[in-house]
Amino acid sequence: MSMTLPPPERLPLEPAPRWTARLWGVLAVLCLVLFLDSLDVSMVGIALPSIGRDLQMAPASLQWIINGYVLGYGGLMLLGGRTADLLGRRQVFLIALAVFAAASLLGGVVDSGSLLIAARFVKGVAAAFTAPTALSILTTTFHEGPQRNRALSVFSLFGALGYSSGLILGGLLTGIGWRWTFLMPVPLALLALVVGMMLIPRDRRAETGGHDPAGAITLTGGMLLAVYAVVTAPEKGWTSSTTVAAFGVAIVLLLAFVLIEKRVRHPLVRFGILRQGATVRANLSIVALLGSYMSFQFMMTLFLQDGRGWSPLRMAFALLPVGLVVAMGSPVAGRLANRLGTAPLIVTSMISTTVGYLWFLLTAGDSPQYLLTMLPAMVLLGGGFTFGYSAIMAQATEGIDDSEHGLASGLVQTSGQVGAALVLALLTAVLAGAGDAGSDFTSYRPGLNLVTAVAAVGLLLNLVPMLRLRRQ
């Protein structure tokens, strides 16, 4: 027997002082899905060496276990968010979650590297629909202001818990067998699917829009080629014919998409959303936050495992303070957002992040010590995520009509994924130019300079407008 629930706008959210059990249930489903996304990112990365040995995959093929996921995730997330607006958030979310569970199961049972990469791509495509749709359901269910800030702080907490758990579980499960890193999320995804079917409110299709197949084709093709060019450039070379051709065709398709959207009666994407300064800053801020940290984590993984000879589990514990700080600080960040607004929290986030990288640069020397250099930097980076992530997500949807929350959510998450991939590609090129580092940190300094510069640009992009506004 199906349960028909009223649309989100009828739920007694404001000014009710307490959330109902159903509201907590909806939030729990959304948080569990974010937890699984974050868990997958950190857990599978640690299992890569074991996968390569078992399936006899060369490094060039092995990297596509990560890149295949990034390709589907980053290439289709903008379309995924907008599809939820047009076809109904509940329907899109549940279908994509079922595909996510199936792809996880497939990844755990295949015996071919090619099939594993294909499963990872499908899983990335599914996540491209679940991630922006989950954020869109949250922002349309919890009204803008204290309710939404509180929900986003809980949402961010589970993202941090997923990442932290993935580091530890990746090390433990890989010791048992790498397949368990793919199979473990399956029952959790099925649980979220069943509970989501019962609790997530039904919504309606959009009355207008969705009649833009040419726009959908050019957007999908352009984004997929752009992400493909970014993730393969470090291997193939930035000036190789393949990279240049992929970027060229991507630009042509995206320009065609812009022209189509300006002429069709019901465009897939309304470009007026980019005229809001806060939305644009949120998208640039997530690039600075995720781009700098993902590149820093990649660099530290190389240094600690290849240079220092640390085991995956020991390295996981070394990076764990970032997730622990986020887990402890997220509730505080939500209350501060209610009191101060999102802009001061994002500035604080960027200050903490930039100072963390600067501290590492100033104290590392040739052989950075954990207690003196790494641990303080990890705490500061955790502070950056604590104050920044939920505030950026809130700012990205502030003042946006409910009918476009999926678009805004997909846009900010696409910026984060594609931006992080681009910064990582630049870092890879910088490290390749620096030569073989070994156990000496000196050769990693150019990469850390790049990461610090990305964070500093994010700080300036938010600090200058806030100071200008205060003067006025």
C-alpha positions as CSV (number, residue, x, y, z in Angstrom):
1,M,0.0,0.0,0.0
2,S,1.6,3.3,-1.1
3,M,1.5,6.3,1.1
4,T,0.5,9.6,-0.5
5,L,2.0,12.6,1.3
6,P,1.2,16.3,0.8
7,P,3.6,18.4,-1.2
8,P,6.5,20.0,0.8
9,E,4.9,23.4,1.0
10,R,2.1,22.0,3.1
11,L,4.3,20.4,5.7
12,P,4.1,22.3,9.1
13,L,7.7,23.5,9.0
14,E,7.4,27.1,10.0
15,P,6.7,28.3,12.5
16,A,6.6,24.9,14.3
17,P,9.2,24.9,17.1
18,R,9.9,21.2,16.7
19,W,10.4,19.0,13.7
20,T,8.0,16.1,13.3
21,A,9.2,12.5,13.2
22,R,8.5,12.4,9.5
23,L,10.7,15.5,8.9
24,W,13.5,13.8,10.9
25,G,13.0,10.7,8.7
26,V,13.2,12.6,5.5
27,L,16.4,14.3,6.7
28,A,17.8,11.0,7.8
29,V,17.3,9.5,4.3
30,L,19.0,12.5,2.6
31,C,21.9,12.4,5.1
32,L,22.3,8.6,4.5
33,V,22.7,9.2,0.8
34,L,25.3,11.9,1.3
35,F,27.0,9.6,3.7
36,L,27.2,6.9,1.1
37,D,28.6,9.3,-1.5
38,S,31.3,10.5,0.8
39,L,32.0,7.0,2.0
40,D,32.5,5.8,-1.6
41,V,35.0,8.6,-2.5
42,S,37.4,7.9,0.4
43,M,36.9,4.1,0.7
44,V,37.5,3.1,-3.0
45,G,40.6,5.3,-3.2
46,I,42.3,3.3,-0.5
47,A,41.4,0.0,-2.2
48,L,42.9,0.8,-5.6
49,P,46.3,-1.0,-5.1
50,S,44.5,-4.2,-4.1
51,I,42.2,-3.9,-7.1
52,G,45.1,-3.4,-9.4
53,R,46.9,-6.6,-8.2
54,D,43.7,-8.8,-8.2
55,L,42.4,-7.7,-11.6
56,Q,45.9,-7.2,-13.2
57,M,45.1,-3.6,-14.1
58,A,47.9,-1.2,-15.1
59,P,48.0,2.2,-13.4
60,A,46.7,3.9,-16.6
61,S,43.6,1.7,-16.4
62,L,43.4,1.7,-12.6
63,Q,42.9,5.5,-12.4
64,W,39.7,5.1,-14.4
65,I,38.0,3.5,-11.4
66,I,38.2,7.0,-10.0
67,N,37.9,8.9,-13.2
68,G,35.0,6.9,-14.5
69,Y,33.0,7.9,-11.4
70,V,34.1,11.5,-11.7
71,L,33.2,11.6,-15.4
72,G,29.6,10.4,-14.8
73,Y,29.2,12.5,-11.6
74,G,30.6,15.8,-12.8
75,G,29.4,15.5,-16.4
76,L,25.8,14.9,-15.6
77,M,25.2,16.6,-12.3
78,L,23.8,19.9,-13.7
79,L,21.4,17.9,-15.9
80,G,20.5,15.8,-12.9
81,G,19.6,18.7,-10.8
82,R,17.4,20.3,-13.5
83,T,15.7,17.0,-14.3
84,A,14.6,16.8,-10.7
85,D,13.0,20.3,-11.0
86,L,11.1,19.3,-14.2
87,L,10.1,15.6,-13.6
88,G,9.7,15.6,-9.8
89,R,12.4,15.4,-7.1
90,R,11.0,12.3,-5.3
91,Q,10.7,10.3,-8.5
92,V,14.2,11.2,-9.8
93,F,15.8,10.7,-6.4
94,L,14.4,7.2,-5.8
95,I,15.1,5.9,-9.3
96,A,18.7,7.2,-9.2
97,L,19.2,5.7,-5.7
98,A,18.0,2.3,-7.0
99,V,20.6,2.5,-9.9
100,F,23.3,3.5,-7.4
101,A,22.6,0.4,-5.3
102,A,22.6,-1.8,-8.4
103,A,25.9,-0.4,-9.7
104,S,27.5,-0.9,-6.2
105,L,26.5,-4.5,-6.3
106,L,27.8,-5.0,-9.8
107,G,31.1,-3.4,-8.9
108,G,31.6,-5.9,-6.1
109,V,31.0,-9.1,-8.2
110,V,32.7,-8.4,-11.5
111,D,36.0,-10.0,-12.5
112,S,36.9,-7.6,-15.3
113,G,38.6,-4.3,-15.0
114,S,36.6,-2.9,-17.9
115,L,33.3,-4.0,-16.3
116,L,34.4,-2.4,-13.0
117,I,35.1,0.9,-14.7
118,A,31.7,0.7,-16.4
119,A,30.0,0.1,-13.1
120,R,31.9,3.0,-11.6
121,F,30.7,5.3,-14.5
122,V,27.1,4.2,-14.0
123,K,27.4,4.7,-10.2
124,G,28.7,8.2,-10.9
125,V,25.8,9.0,-13.2
126,A,23.4,7.8,-10.5
127,A,25.1,10.0,-8.0
128,A,24.9,12.9,-10.4
129,F,21.1,12.6,-9.9
130,T,20.9,11.7,-6.2
131,A,23.3,14.4,-5.0
132,P,21.7,17.6,-6.4
133,T,18.2,16.1,-5.9
134,A,18.9,15.3,-2.2
135,L,20.1,18.9,-1.6
136,S,17.1,20.2,-3.6
137,I,14.6,18.2,-1.5
138,L,16.3,19.5,1.7
139,T,16.2,23.1,0.6
140,T,12.6,23.0,-0.5
141,T,11.4,21.0,2.5
142,F,13.2,23.2,5.1
143,H,12.4,26.9,4.7
144,E,15.2,29.4,4.2
145,G,16.6,30.7,7.4
146,P,17.2,28.8,10.8
147,Q,15.3,25.7,9.7
148,R,17.4,25.2,6.5
149,N,20.7,26.2,8.3
150,R,20.0,23.6,11.0
151,A,19.2,20.9,8.4
152,L,22.3,21.8,6.3
153,S,24.5,21.5,9.4
154,V,23.2,18.0,10.0
155,F,23.6,17.2,6.3
156,S,27.2,18.4,6.4
157,L,27.9,16.4,9.5
158,F,26.9,13.1,7.8
159,G,29.1,14.0,4.8
160,A,32.1,14.4,7.2
161,L,31.2,11.1,8.9
162,G,31.0,9.3,5.6
163,Y,34.4,10.6,4.5
164,S,36.0,9.8,7.9
165,S,34.4,6.3,8.0
166,G,35.5,5.6,4.5
167,L,39.1,6.2,5.3
168,I,39.0,3.7,8.2
169,L,36.7,1.2,6.6
170,G,38.6,1.4,3.4
171,G,41.7,0.3,5.2
172,L,39.9,-2.4,7.2
173,L,37.8,-3.9,4.4
174,T,40.6,-3.9,1.9
175,G,42.4,-6.2,4.3
176,I,39.5,-8.6,4.1
177,G,39.0,-8.2,0.4
178,W,38.6,-5.1,-1.8
179,R,35.1,-6.3,-3.1
180,W,33.7,-5.4,0.3
181,T,34.4,-1.7,-0.3
182,F,31.8,-2.0,-3.1
183,L,29.3,-4.4,-1.5
184,M,29.1,-2.7,2.0
185,P,27.1,0.3,0.7
186,V,24.4,-1.9,-1.0
187,P,22.2,-2.7,2.1
188,L,22.4,1.0,3.3
189,A,21.3,2.2,-0.2
190,L,18.4,-0.2,-0.2
191,L,17.4,0.9,3.3
192,A,17.4,4.6,2.2
193,L,15.4,3.6,-0.9
194,V,12.6,1.8,1.1
195,V,12.4,4.6,3.8
196,G,12.5,7.3,1.1
197,M,9.6,5.7,-0.7
198,M,7.5,5.9,2.5
199,L,8.5,9.4,3.8
200,I,9.7,11.7,1.0
201,P,6.7,13.9,0.0
202,R,5.3,13.5,-3.5
203,D,5.7,16.5,-5.8
204,R,4.4,17.4,-9.2
205,R,6.1,17.7,-12.5
206,A,6.8,21.3,-13.7
207,E,4.0,22.7,-15.8
208,T,6.5,24.3,-18.2
209,G,10.0,23.3,-19.3
210,G,11.4,20.0,-20.2
211,H,10.7,20.5,-23.9
212,D,14.3,21.1,-24.8
213,P,15.9,17.8,-26.1
214,A,18.5,19.8,-28.1
215,G,19.6,21.6,-25.0
216,A,19.8,18.4,-23.0
217,I,21.9,16.7,-25.7
218,T,24.4,19.6,-26.1
219,L,24.7,20.1,-22.3
220,T,25.3,16.5,-21.6
221,G,27.8,16.0,-24.5
222,G,29.6,19.3,-23.7
223,M,29.9,18.5,-19.9
224,L,31.0,14.9,-20.5
225,L,33.7,15.9,-22.9
226,A,34.9,18.8,-20.7
227,V,35.2,16.6,-17.7
228,Y,36.9,13.8,-19.8
229,A,39.5,16.3,-21.1
230,V,40.2,17.5,-17.6
231,V,40.7,14.1,-16.0
232,T,42.8,12.7,-18.9
233,A,45.0,15.7,-19.5
234,P,47.6,14.7,-16.9
235,E,48.1,11.4,-18.6
236,K,47.7,12.4,-22.2
237,G,49.3,15.9,-22.0
238,W,47.6,19.3,-22.1
239,T,48.7,19.9,-25.7
240,S,48.0,16.4,-27.0
241,S,45.6,16.1,-30.0
242,T,43.1,14.1,-27.9
243,T,43.0,16.7,-25.1
244,V,42.8,19.7,-27.5
245,A,40.1,18.0,-29.6
246,A,38.0,17.1,-26.5
247,F,38.2,20.7,-25.2
248,G,37.4,22.1,-28.6
249,V,34.3,19.9,-29.2
250,A,33.2,20.6,-25.6
251,I,33.4,24.3,-26.1
252,V,31.4,24.1,-29.4
253,L,28.7,22.0,-27.7
254,L,28.4,24.3,-24.7
255,L,28.2,27.4,-26.9
256,A,25.5,25.7,-28.9
257,F,23.7,24.9,-25.7
258,V,23.8,28.6,-24.7
259,L,22.4,29.7,-28.1
260,I,19.7,27.0,-27.9
261,E,18.7,28.1,-24.4
262,K,18.3,31.7,-25.5
263,R,15.9,30.8,-28.3
264,V,13.7,28.0,-27.0
265,R,10.4,28.8,-25.3
266,H,11.0,26.6,-22.3
267,P,14.8,26.5,-21.7
268,L,16.4,23.8,-19.7
269,V,18.6,26.3,-17.8
270,R,17.6,29.9,-17.0
271,F,20.8,31.9,-17.2
272,G,19.4,34.7,-15.1
273,I,20.3,32.6,-12.0
274,L,23.9,33.6,-12.7
275,R,23.1,37.3,-12.3
276,Q,22.9,36.8,-8.5
277,G,26.3,37.7,-7.0
278,A,25.8,35.4,-4.0
279,T,25.1,32.4,-6.2
280,V,28.2,33.0,-8.3
281,R,30.4,33.5,-5.2
282,A,29.1,30.3,-3.8
283,N,30.0,28.4,-6.9
284,L,33.5,29.9,-6.9
285,S,33.9,29.2,-3.2
286,I,33.2,25.5,-3.5
287,V,35.8,25.3,-6.2
288,A,38.4,26.9,-3.9
289,L,37.4,24.7,-0.9
290,L,37.1,21.3,-2.6
291,G,39.7,22.0,-5.3
292,S,42.4,22.8,-2.8
293,Y,41.6,20.1,-0.3
294,M,41.1,17.2,-2.8
295,S,44.5,18.1,-4.4
296,F,46.1,18.4,-0.9
297,Q,44.8,15.0,0.1
298,F,46.0,13.5,-3.2
299,M,49.5,14.9,-2.6
300,M,49.6,13.7,1.0
301,T,48.5,10.2,-0.1
302,L,51.5,10.1,-2.4
303,F,53.9,11.5,0.1
304,L,52.8,9.3,3.1
305,Q,52.4,6.0,1.2
306,D,55.0,6.2,-1.5
307,G,57.5,8.5,0.2
308,R,57.2,7.5,3.9
309,G,56.0,4.0,3.3
310,W,52.9,4.3,5.5
311,S,50.2,1.7,5.3
312,P,46.7,2.7,4.0
313,L,45.3,2.4,7.5
314,R,48.0,4.5,9.1
315,M,47.5,7.2,6.4
316,A,43.8,7.1,7.0
317,F,44.2,7.8,10.7
318,A,46.6,10.7,9.8
319,L,43.9,12.3,7.7
320,L,41.1,11.5,10.1
321,P,41.2,14.8,12.1
322,V,39.7,16.7,9.2
323,G,36.5,14.6,9.4
324,L,36.4,14.6,13.2
325,V,36.6,18.4,13.3
326,V,33.8,18.7,10.9
327,A,31.7,16.2,12.8
328,M,32.1,18.1,16.1
329,G,31.8,21.5,14.6
330,S,28.9,21.3,12.2
331,P,26.1,21.8,14.8
332,V,27.9,25.0,16.0
333,A,28.3,26.2,12.4
334,G,24.5,25.8,11.9
335,R,23.8,28.1,14.9
336,L,26.4,30.6,13.8
337,A,24.8,30.8,10.3
338,N,21.5,31.7,11.9
339,R,23.1,34.4,13.9
340,L,25.7,35.9,11.5
341,G,24.5,34.8,8.0
342,T,26.5,32.8,5.4
343,A,29.0,35.4,4.2
344,P,31.0,35.7,7.4
345,L,31.1,32.0,7.8
346,I,32.5,31.5,4.3
347,V,35.1,34.1,4.9
348,T,36.1,32.4,8.2
349,S,36.2,29.1,6.3
350,M,38.6,30.5,3.7
351,I,40.8,32.1,6.3
352,S,41.1,28.8,8.2
353,T,41.8,26.8,5.0
354,T,44.4,29.2,3.7
355,V,46.2,29.4,7.1
356,G,46.2,25.6,7.3
357,Y,48.1,25.4,4.0
358,L,50.4,28.3,4.9
359,W,51.2,26.6,8.3
360,F,52.2,23.4,6.4
361,L,54.4,25.4,4.0
362,L,56.2,27.3,6.8
363,T,56.8,24.4,9.1
364,A,57.2,21.4,6.8
365,G,60.9,21.7,5.8
366,D,62.3,18.7,4.0
367,S,60.6,16.2,6.3
368,P,57.3,17.4,7.9
369,Q,56.6,16.1,11.4
370,Y,53.0,14.9,12.2
371,L,52.5,16.7,15.5
372,L,54.2,20.0,14.5
373,T,53.0,20.3,10.9
374,M,50.4,17.8,9.8
375,L,48.0,17.7,12.7
376,P,47.6,21.5,13.1
377,A,47.1,21.8,9.4
378,M,44.4,19.0,9.4
379,V,42.6,20.8,12.3
380,L,42.6,24.1,10.4
381,L,41.4,22.4,7.2
382,G,38.6,20.7,9.2
383,G,37.7,24.1,10.5
384,G,37.5,25.3,6.9
385,F,35.0,22.6,6.0
386,T,33.1,23.1,9.2
387,F,32.4,26.8,8.6
388,G,32.3,26.6,4.8
389,Y,30.5,23.7,3.3
390,S,27.0,24.1,4.6
391,A,27.3,27.9,4.4
392,I,28.2,27.7,0.7
393,M,25.3,25.3,0.0
394,A,22.9,27.6,1.8
395,Q,24.3,30.7,-0.1
396,A,24.0,28.9,-3.4
397,T,20.2,28.6,-3.0
398,E,19.4,31.8,-1.1
399,G,16.7,33.8,-2.9
400,I,16.2,31.0,-5.5
401,D,12.6,30.1,-6.3
402,D,11.6,26.5,-5.3
403,S,11.1,25.6,-9.0
404,E,14.9,26.1,-9.6
405,H,16.4,24.6,-6.4
406,G,17.5,21.5,-8.3
407,L,19.2,23.7,-10.9
408,A,21.0,25.8,-8.2
409,S,22.0,22.6,-6.3
410,G,23.2,20.9,-9.4
411,L,25.2,24.0,-10.4
412,V,27.1,24.4,-7.2
413,Q,27.9,20.7,-6.9
414,T,29.0,20.6,-10.6
415,S,31.3,23.5,-9.9
416,G,32.7,21.7,-6.9
417,Q,33.4,18.4,-8.8
418,V,34.6,19.9,-12.1
419,G,36.6,22.6,-10.2
420,A,38.2,20.0,-8.0
421,A,39.1,17.8,-11.0
422,L,40.6,20.8,-12.8
423,V,42.8,21.8,-9.8
424,L,43.9,18.2,-9.3
425,A,44.9,18.0,-13.0
426,L,46.9,21.2,-12.6
427,L,48.5,19.8,-9.5
428,T,49.4,16.5,-11.3
429,A,51.2,18.6,-14.0
430,V,53.1,20.6,-11.4
431,L,54.2,17.5,-9.5
432,A,55.3,15.8,-12.8
433,G,57.4,18.8,-13.6
434,A,59.0,18.7,-10.1
435,G,60.4,15.2,-10.7
436,D,60.5,12.1,-8.4
437,A,60.1,13.2,-4.8
438,G,60.7,10.1,-2.8
439,S,60.7,10.8,1.0
440,D,61.9,14.4,0.5
441,F,59.0,16.9,0.7
442,T,60.9,19.6,-1.2
443,S,59.6,18.4,-4.6
444,Y,56.0,18.6,-3.3
445,R,56.3,22.3,-2.4
446,P,55.3,23.6,-5.9
447,G,52.1,21.6,-5.6
448,L,51.4,23.0,-2.1
449,N,52.1,26.5,-3.4
450,L,49.3,25.9,-6.0
451,V,46.9,24.5,-3.4
452,T,47.6,27.5,-1.1
453,A,47.0,30.0,-4.0
454,V,43.7,28.4,-4.9
455,A,42.5,28.8,-1.3
456,A,43.8,32.4,-1.1
457,V,41.9,33.3,-4.2
458,G,38.7,31.9,-2.6
459,L,39.4,34.0,0.4
460,L,39.7,37.2,-1.6
461,L,36.6,36.5,-3.7
462,N,34.6,36.5,-0.5
463,L,36.5,39.0,1.7
464,V,36.5,41.9,-0.7
465,P,32.7,42.0,-1.3
466,M,32.0,41.7,2.4
467,L,34.4,44.5,3.3
468,R,32.9,46.7,0.5
469,L,29.3,46.0,1.8
470,R,30.3,47.0,5.4
471,R,31.8,50.2,4.2
472,Q,28.6,51.1,2.4
